[in-house]
Amino acid sequence: MNQSRKPYTLVGAEQLSASVYKTGDELIGFRYRFNITRLNNRNGRVDQWFAPADLFAMVKLTRVLAAELADDGCMDQELRSRLVLLAATLDEAIAEVSPARKRHGAIEQ
């Protein structure tokens, strides 16, 4: 089994980032795992303490993770389809709660 200590990919949204790890092979199948960390902009430290305002970044990060994992050719087709749908649904949700929403070419404040 391929047990790489290096991340398969790194993704991020705002101050959050995720390292995605992919293990396994074609014979036994692949397994994906990821972690989430937060960069403190004031002191440059990385931690796993989150605040309520981080929830918006978590949704954005979840959207990026879903799209990135769905793009992998080794992913099960049913799960890939569900992740594509999740990413599209989260796109709509993110647009809905964004501070400045676009309506008919104008920005709504």
C-alpha positions as CSV (number, residue, x, y, z in Angstrom):
1,M,0.0,0.0,0.0
2,N,1.3,3.5,-0.9
3,Q,1.7,5.3,2.5
4,S,2.9,8.7,1.5
5,R,3.6,11.2,4.2
6,K,3.3,14.0,1.6
7,P,-0.1,15.5,0.9
8,Y,-1.7,14.6,-2.4
9,T,-2.9,18.2,-2.7
10,L,-3.3,21.4,-0.7
11,V,-6.4,23.5,-0.9
12,G,-7.5,26.7,0.8
13,A,-10.2,29.2,1.4
14,E,-9.6,32.5,3.1
15,Q,-7.5,31.8,6.3
16,L,-8.3,28.0,6.2
17,S,-6.3,25.3,4.4
18,A,-6.6,21.6,4.1
19,S,-3.9,19.0,3.3
20,V,-5.5,16.0,1.4
21,Y,-3.8,12.6,1.6
22,K,-4.4,9.8,-0.8
23,T,-3.3,6.2,0.1
24,G,-3.9,2.8,-1.5
25,D,-3.6,1.6,-5.1
26,E,-5.6,0.3,-8.1
27,L,-5.8,-3.2,-6.6
28,I,-7.2,-2.4,-3.1
29,G,-8.7,1.0,-3.9
30,F,-7.8,4.4,-2.7
31,R,-8.6,6.1,0.5
32,Y,-8.7,9.9,1.1
33,R,-8.2,11.8,4.3
34,F,-7.7,15.5,5.0
35,N,-7.1,17.9,7.8
36,I,-8.1,21.5,8.3
37,T,-5.9,24.3,9.8
38,R,-6.3,28.0,10.3
39,L,-3.7,30.6,9.8
40,N,-3.7,33.4,12.4
41,N,-3.1,36.6,10.4
42,R,-1.9,38.5,13.4
43,N,1.0,36.2,14.5
44,G,1.4,33.9,11.5
45,R,0.8,30.7,13.6
46,V,-1.2,27.8,12.4
47,D,-3.8,26.2,14.7
48,Q,-7.1,24.3,14.8
49,W,-9.0,26.8,16.9
50,F,-12.0,28.2,15.0
51,A,-14.3,31.1,15.6
52,P,-17.9,31.6,14.4
53,A,-16.8,33.8,11.5
54,D,-14.7,30.9,10.3
55,L,-17.8,29.0,9.4
56,F,-18.1,30.9,6.1
57,A,-14.6,30.0,5.2
58,M,-15.3,26.3,6.2
59,V,-18.2,26.2,3.7
60,K,-15.9,27.7,1.0
61,L,-13.2,25.2,1.9
62,T,-15.7,22.4,1.8
63,R,-16.7,23.5,-1.7
64,V,-13.1,23.5,-2.9
65,L,-12.4,20.1,-1.3
66,A,-15.5,18.6,-2.9
67,A,-14.5,19.9,-6.3
68,E,-10.9,18.8,-5.9
69,L,-11.7,15.3,-4.8
70,A,-14.4,14.9,-7.5
71,D,-11.7,15.8,-10.1
72,D,-9.6,12.8,-9.1
73,G,-9.9,10.0,-11.6
74,C,-9.5,7.3,-8.9
75,M,-12.7,8.3,-7.0
76,D,-15.7,6.0,-7.0
77,Q,-18.1,7.3,-9.7
78,E,-21.1,7.5,-7.4
79,L,-19.2,9.5,-4.8
80,R,-17.7,11.7,-7.5
81,S,-21.2,12.6,-8.7
82,R,-22.3,13.4,-5.2
83,L,-19.3,15.6,-4.7
84,V,-19.9,17.5,-7.9
85,L,-23.5,18.1,-6.8
86,L,-22.3,19.2,-3.4
87,A,-19.8,21.7,-4.9
88,A,-22.5,23.2,-7.2
89,T,-25.0,23.4,-4.3
90,L,-22.4,25.1,-2.1
91,D,-21.6,27.6,-4.9
92,E,-25.3,28.7,-4.7
93,A,-25.3,28.8,-0.9
94,I,-22.1,30.9,-0.9
95,A,-23.5,33.3,-3.4
96,E,-26.7,33.6,-1.3
97,V,-24.9,34.6,1.9
98,S,-22.1,36.8,0.4
99,P,-22.1,40.4,1.6
100,A,-22.5,41.8,-1.9
101,R,-24.8,39.7,-4.1
102,K,-25.1,40.3,-7.8
103,R,-28.6,40.7,-9.2
104,H,-29.2,41.4,-12.8
105,G,-25.8,42.8,-13.3
106,A,-25.9,45.2,-10.3
107,I,-24.4,44.6,-6.9
108,E,-27.0,44.5,-4.1
109,Q,-25.8,45.9,-0.8
